[in-house]
Amino acid sequence: MANIIVPDAAVAVLTGGRSSRMGFPKAELKDSAGRRFFEALAGRLSFFPCRYLSLAPDQHYEYPGFTPLRDEYPGTGPLGAILTALGHAEKDPLFVIACDMPAFTGEEAGRIIADYRGEDALIPAVNGRWQPLAALYSRRMIPVFRECLEKGDLRLRNAIMKSAYRLCEVPEERRFNYLNLNTPEELQEYQVSLGHFRDNAGLPEEREKPAV
């Protein structure tokens, strides 16, 4: 397991998504062993010095070392959740990760942090496809997000395009990090494949410790 340099940044794991295609809140997505994906993600990203769990107003999830943040703009999707987290984050920038990306690693988060050059937003792209829910945002995005909310434009990409952002193309060997699950069929396929790997090869412990 590669060492990860402790970043001078914050992290927010987004649990508030509700998917009509999945049929239930994505915070309840679980692996074949019954562990919620957001808990596994939080464990891998615990090397960040400031850690937040982004919650919908009716959610009551917890994870050790993560401060719960209730969405101050309910009904506005990830844009409102990220704006809430930016307003409370004690470090800048803020790394945001959605709870429906079960394969995302701490090593990949560290790679994105290392590539940050002070942009308003640093957005990974897989074959040109933006990944704004596994990305870095500066506090300078706060007025941009607020302006979009006031205008009723909740599309995250539109807000990003109003800023000094940069896209970073994800190398092919790291694209597995950006798998996201949107339907029960995708979830079942992932659980089966993960369970097969667990039974036949054994899973490494999910402990990615920062370098000291």
Summary of the structure (lengths in Angstrom):
residues: 212
radius of gyration: 16.4
end to end distance: 14.6
largest distance: 52.5
contacts: 671
relative contact order: 0.20
helix: 35%
strand: 21%
